[in-house]
Amino acid sequence: MRMTSLRRLSHLPPECLLLAAFLFFVLRHLGTFPAAWADDSLFMLVAKSVAQGHGYALPILGYDWAHPYILAIGPTLIFPVALSIKLFGFSVAAARIPMVLFLLGTTVTVYLFALRSFNRTTARWTAFLFISFSAFINTGKPVLGEIPGFFFLMLGLLAMQRNSRTVLSAIMAGAAFGLAVMTKLPFGLIFPALGLAWIIAAIRRDGKETMFLTIVIVSAVFVAMIGLYWMGAFDKGFLDELRIFLFEKKSVVPSDQFVPIVARPRELLRMAYGHYVLAAILALTGWWTTRTKMRSSLSVIILSVAALFALYFLNGPGWYRALLPSTLLLFLFVPTGARRLLGRYGSIVFLGGMIFAQGYWQFNYRGASDSPEAAIAAQTFAAEWQGRDVVILSPEVFVRLPENSHWLFLSEELRNAERQPPELRQRLEQAKCLPIFRKESHEDLEKKKGTYLPVSGRYVVFSPSSDCKQ
């Protein structure tokens, strides 16, 4: 009987193993690993507001700030999460159910792209690379825009992969690219990549491809403009936000000094960046091997977007999430590059080892925190601070709390005067004389001992300044 079961399992296609590995890594500890933190909690607050009927808004000091421009994400992320919260009630796990679907959609789309571009074996290796990669899963499970944005990017590339250069294919590809930008604003890097592909097609005097790319670009811009409305792009503060981030390079937290990672080369020696360099070498080899079989515009777009995201990362504060889209695009060519450099059997050993190492890293909860600190702090705060006015600076705690008129939320990002919308400035002035709940580092807790009331772990409450009490 046991041998019969083993024989049946041996006849199952590798795709069943792919699905099993995917479900294991994505569904385990869905609501607790990675632990909810600042960014995804901020987005969950907006989704929670939509689900509760307060509109597409971020609650700041009791004011529902509609279409807040500090988020840089759009309705393609917020609305599915809001629907899940509406159906199942709020919990971190409920908010993440749509993210599981985005991860699944991305994996399937990547598999189909590799299947059409190369072969079934390469598609399987590529999907395994994605599923075993902790940065893919651990960025995709929280309510963040990188993986949903990448999903729409891949849909656009898949639409361009079709041999026919019809108007419908161009509109579909452009709409998908526009949805990527609508989902996560930095995916706007697709536009210079599309522009470069258009210029090359025009230089080659390929009229059909030039017209096709023109329709793609127009469609992408049209859809992205719809998304910009939800991102608060028609508010004056949106342009200031872009200016501050792109040109002045100020940190989102006023007390932090912005230093781009390119100015800290020692940090680029970390294992994660060595992994990226290895993937880049293999990917470029794989692309060079298959470049004549792939549509030239598709090659230009993929390599350009990968390079632009790498530059975006190097010129930023060093958040690996900014490098993730580049890494995932390179994964598309890694199996082919390994086969070219190492041969059939060598590539099997190498890719198997790479997938095992990635999977082992992820299996052992590496690359993300599973700390229950915020959840415990929310429970303790809710029990001990009923009926007491306080400003909460920690979104990962505030999003877990029930509605209470005494508890007001303020994002750390809005403590920077240049990022404050005019509607909130009077409220910010009034809130100066309220106690402040926030998380501090262990070092700062030691330095500030005696100036705060402990709540739980590193979460404490600071009393208002003495002049407010007079």
Secondary structure, 3 states (H helix, E strand, C coil): CHHHHHHHHHCCCHHHHHHHHHHHHHHCCCCCCCCCCHHHHHHHHHHHHHHCCCCCEEEECCEEEECCCCCCECHHHHHHHHHHHHHHCCCHHHHHHHHHHHHHHHHHHHHHHHHHHCCHHHHHHHHHHHHHCHHHHHHHCCCCCHHHHHHHHHHHHHHHCCCCCCHHHHHHHHHHHHHHHHHEHHHHHHHHHHHHHHHHHHHCCCHHHHHHHHHHHHHHHHHHHHHHHHCCCCCHHHHHHHHHHHHHCCCCCCCCCCCCHHHCHHHHHCHHHHHHHHHHHHHHHHHHHHHHHCCHHHHHHHHHHHHHHHHHHHCCCCCHHHCHHHHHHHHCCHHHHHHHHHHHHHHHHHHHHHHHHHHHHHHCCCCCCCCCHHHHHHHHHHHHCCCCCEEECCHHHHCCCCCCCCEEECCHHHHCHHHCCHHHHHHHHHHHHCCEEEECCHHHHHHCCCCEEEEECCEEEECCCHHHHC
